[in-house]
């Protein structure tokens, strides 16, 4: 939990509704774009349900906004320490994500995640806004981007346009990695409003 005491569900609820209304979308239209049921979207805007990685990334893709614009918190000043045990985890079919921090620099925005791919599992994404950067810390990670395949080991890096379909697969046991999502100023929903998109903790 953050200083505000809000859970990921509470933060997502307010930001999802704000993003949808700013774009002038009905729940039905957002449902069509995101392929998420209208009833589920209604629950998410009410702060109910348990959002997954797939849900958050689908909303990011449909609304064309960074993940942090859906999960942002107030930016703290001075020293920032994020304890892994205190961060809510976004879970997907094959990945556990712990959002750690958002960093603004020269109009660009970076989101830093602790990413763990579970042994023998695969995480697929249809794509979303931004550039994606992954640095493997331990294990072997198979990465598919569009129709290209690479395998990474500890210390290896891969970067690509996140709008392309992509997937991560743990080849031999679990994989620990650092994920950075990079956005330009025009991709940020809150940029015009001057709201910091800072992730302390919670796709």
C-alpha positions as CSV (number, residue, x, y, z in Angstrom):
1,X,0.0,0.0,0.0
2,X,1.1,3.6,-0.6
3,X,1.1,6.6,1.6
4,X,-2.5,7.2,0.5
5,X,-3.6,3.8,1.7
6,X,-5.2,3.2,-1.7
7,X,-5.0,-0.3,-3.2
8,X,-4.3,-1.0,-6.9
9,X,-8.1,-1.4,-7.4
10,X,-8.9,2.0,-5.9
11,X,-6.2,3.8,-8.0
12,X,-7.2,2.0,-11.2
13,X,-10.9,2.7,-10.6
14,X,-10.4,6.5,-10.6
15,X,-7.8,6.7,-13.4
16,X,-9.8,4.3,-15.6
17,X,-12.9,6.4,-15.4
18,X,-11.0,9.6,-15.9
19,X,-9.2,8.3,-19.0
20,X,-12.4,6.9,-20.5
21,X,-14.3,10.2,-20.0
22,X,-11.4,12.3,-21.3
23,X,-11.5,10.3,-24.5
24,X,-15.3,10.5,-24.6
25,X,-15.7,6.7,-24.6
26,X,-18.7,4.9,-23.4
27,X,-18.3,1.6,-21.4
28,X,-19.6,-0.2,-24.4
29,X,-17.0,1.4,-26.8
30,X,-14.2,0.7,-24.3
31,X,-15.4,-2.9,-24.0
32,X,-15.3,-3.2,-27.8
33,X,-11.8,-1.8,-28.0
34,X,-10.3,-3.6,-25.1
35,X,-12.2,-6.9,-25.5
36,X,-13.1,-6.7,-21.8
37,X,-16.7,-7.3,-20.9
38,X,-18.8,-4.2,-20.1
39,X,-19.8,-5.7,-16.7
40,X,-16.1,-6.2,-15.8
41,X,-15.2,-2.7,-16.8
42,X,-18.1,-1.4,-14.6
43,X,-16.7,-3.4,-11.7
44,X,-13.2,-2.0,-12.3
45,X,-14.5,1.6,-12.3
46,X,-16.3,0.8,-9.0
47,X,-13.1,-0.4,-7.4
48,X,-14.2,-4.1,-7.4
49,X,-12.6,-7.2,-9.0
50,X,-9.0,-8.2,-9.1
51,X,-7.2,-6.6,-12.2
52,X,-4.6,-8.8,-13.9
53,X,-1.6,-7.9,-16.1
54,X,-3.7,-8.9,-19.1
55,X,-6.5,-6.5,-18.0
56,X,-4.3,-3.5,-17.3
57,X,-2.3,-4.0,-20.6
58,X,-5.5,-4.4,-22.6
59,X,-6.8,-1.1,-21.1
60,X,-3.5,0.6,-21.8
61,X,-3.7,-0.6,-25.4
62,X,-7.3,0.4,-25.9
63,X,-6.9,3.8,-24.3
64,X,-3.5,4.4,-25.8
65,X,-2.0,5.5,-22.5
66,X,1.0,4.3,-20.4
67,X,0.4,1.8,-17.7
68,X,1.4,4.4,-15.1
69,X,-1.5,6.6,-16.2
70,X,-3.8,3.9,-15.0
71,X,-1.8,3.1,-11.8
72,X,-0.1,6.4,-10.9
73,X,0.4,7.7,-7.4
74,X,1.5,11.0,-6.0
75,X,5.2,11.6,-6.5
76,X,7.2,11.6,-3.2
77,X,10.1,13.9,-2.7
78,X,13.7,13.1,-1.7
79,X,14.8,9.5,-1.1
80,X,12.5,6.8,-2.5
81,X,12.6,3.3,-1.2
82,X,10.3,0.6,-2.4
83,X,10.2,-2.7,-0.4
84,X,9.4,-5.7,-2.6
85,X,7.3,-7.2,0.2
86,X,5.1,-4.1,0.5
87,X,4.3,-3.9,-3.3
88,X,1.1,-5.4,-4.7
89,X,1.9,-7.8,-7.5
90,X,0.2,-7.7,-10.9
91,X,-0.2,-11.3,-12.0
92,X,-0.6,-12.7,-15.5
93,X,-0.6,-16.0,-17.2
94,X,3.1,-16.4,-16.8
95,X,4.5,-13.2,-15.3
96,X,4.5,-11.4,-11.9
97,X,5.1,-7.7,-12.1
98,X,6.0,-5.4,-9.2
99,X,5.8,-1.7,-10.3
100,X,8.6,0.1,-8.6
101,X,9.0,3.7,-9.9
102,X,8.2,6.1,-12.6
103,X,10.9,8.5,-13.8
104,X,10.5,11.7,-15.8
105,X,13.4,13.0,-17.8
106,X,13.3,15.5,-20.6
107,X,9.7,15.0,-21.4
108,X,10.1,11.2,-21.6
109,X,8.6,8.8,-19.0
110,X,10.1,5.5,-17.8
111,X,8.4,2.9,-15.6
112,X,10.6,0.5,-13.7
113,X,9.3,-3.0,-12.9
114,X,10.6,-6.1,-11.1
115,X,9.5,-8.8,-13.5
116,X,9.5,-12.5,-12.7
117,X,8.5,-15.1,-15.4
118,X,7.3,-18.3,-13.8
119,X,9.1,-21.5,-14.7
120,X,7.8,-23.1,-17.9
121,X,5.3,-20.3,-18.4
122,X,4.7,-17.9,-21.3
123,X,3.2,-14.4,-21.1
124,X,1.7,-13.0,-24.4
125,X,0.9,-9.4,-25.2
126,X,-0.9,-8.1,-28.2
127,X,1.1,-4.9,-27.8
128,X,0.7,-1.5,-26.1
129,X,2.1,2.0,-26.2
130,X,5.7,2.7,-25.6
131,X,9.1,1.1,-26.0
132,X,9.9,-2.0,-23.9
133,X,13.3,-2.7,-22.4
134,X,14.2,-5.9,-20.5
135,X,17.4,-6.8,-18.7
136,X,17.7,-10.4,-17.5
137,X,19.1,-10.9,-14.0
138,X,18.8,-14.7,-13.7
139,X,17.5,-17.6,-15.7
140,X,17.0,-17.9,-19.5
141,X,14.3,-15.9,-21.2
142,X,12.9,-16.6,-24.7
143,X,11.5,-13.4,-26.2
144,X,9.3,-13.3,-29.3
145,X,8.6,-9.9,-31.0
146,X,6.3,-10.1,-34.0
147,X,8.0,-12.9,-36.0
148,X,11.5,-12.7,-34.4
149,X,12.8,-14.9,-31.6
150,X,15.8,-14.3,-29.3
151,X,17.0,-16.1,-26.1
152,X,18.5,-14.1,-23.3
153,X,20.7,-15.0,-20.4
154,X,21.8,-13.1,-17.3
155,X,23.0,-9.6,-18.1
156,X,21.5,-9.7,-21.6
157,X,19.2,-6.9,-22.9
158,X,16.4,-6.6,-25.4
159,X,14.5,-3.5,-26.5
160,X,11.6,-3.2,-29.0
161,X,8.5,-1.2,-30.0
162,X,5.9,-2.4,-27.5
163,X,3.1,-1.9,-30.0
164,X,4.3,-5.1,-31.7
165,X,2.8,-8.4,-30.5
166,X,5.4,-10.0,-28.1
167,X,5.8,-12.7,-25.5
168,X,8.2,-13.8,-22.8
169,X,8.8,-17.5,-21.9
170,X,10.9,-18.9,-19.1
171,X,13.1,-21.5,-20.7
172,X,14.9,-23.2,-17.8
173,X,13.4,-22.5,-14.4
174,X,12.1,-19.1,-13.3
175,X,13.4,-15.8,-14.8
176,X,14.1,-12.6,-12.8
177,X,14.4,-9.5,-14.9
178,X,14.1,-5.7,-14.8
179,X,11.4,-4.3,-17.2
180,X,11.5,-0.7,-18.3
181,X,8.6,0.9,-20.3
182,X,9.5,4.1,-22.0
183,X,7.0,6.7,-23.2
184,X,7.2,10.0,-25.1
185,X,5.5,13.1,-23.7
186,X,2.6,12.9,-26.2
187,X,1.8,9.3,-25.1
188,X,1.0,10.4,-21.6
189,X,-2.6,11.1,-20.6
190,X,-1.6,13.2,-17.6
191,X,1.1,15.2,-19.3
192,X,-1.2,18.1,-20.2
193,X,-2.8,18.2,-16.8
194,X,0.6,18.3,-15.1
195,X,-0.1,15.3,-12.9
196,X,3.0,13.3,-12.0
197,X,2.8,9.7,-13.3
198,X,4.8,8.1,-10.5
199,X,4.6,4.5,-9.5
200,X,5.6,3.7,-5.9
201,X,3.7,0.5,-5.8
202,X,0.5,-1.0,-7.1
203,X,0.1,-3.9,-14.5
